[in-house]
Amino acid sequence: MQQPLVIGNVTVEVEMLNFGYGIRNVSFYVDGDCVYVDEEYPFEMVLGDCFVGERNITVVACDLGGQLAKDEVKVFVWNLGFLSRFVGKFG
């Protein structure tokens, strides 16, 4: 299976169903490091680091009942831009 290719900045957006409890927050990890925690919908972050190579992006959602759900994807990033390492949520 081929992995996704990201050219430039990438917006990581989480879509989920939660029955019974609301979502407390979603944590975003890049290569195992927590880079952002979003506490309001829409749950997203923009990864804008200058980087060429493979990245592991993981999201962990926590609901108000304390239950966790996790998903991850491996992508190949080609970003030679001049943005900061991480650009947070856009309003």
Steps between C-alpha positions, in 0.01 A plus 500: 500500500634841408513764770347844448724777363459844656638799310512822701295555814247241611185549705430198719127490571330246725152368423340275760178369643449506874192340649405601854784738587640818351861530390735657757801544271705358217879473527713509186836321491772518236763228519395422858517859630181678605495821293148629566191438712170633363208541739232627262332395180614476227790292629790583270855625475725620221843345467717753322855396584776517243571130454558235237448138600272259678274611788273302730191702592292370791179642646359404839145606591381510861130522583342646814469148642879447476489253212777528240503430127814506287584499131821553309628540148846495349560765232789622289538879535661731245491849648773751426287796619603772738220462754566432864528141620139493608214730417207454739133522440371748245182687590 
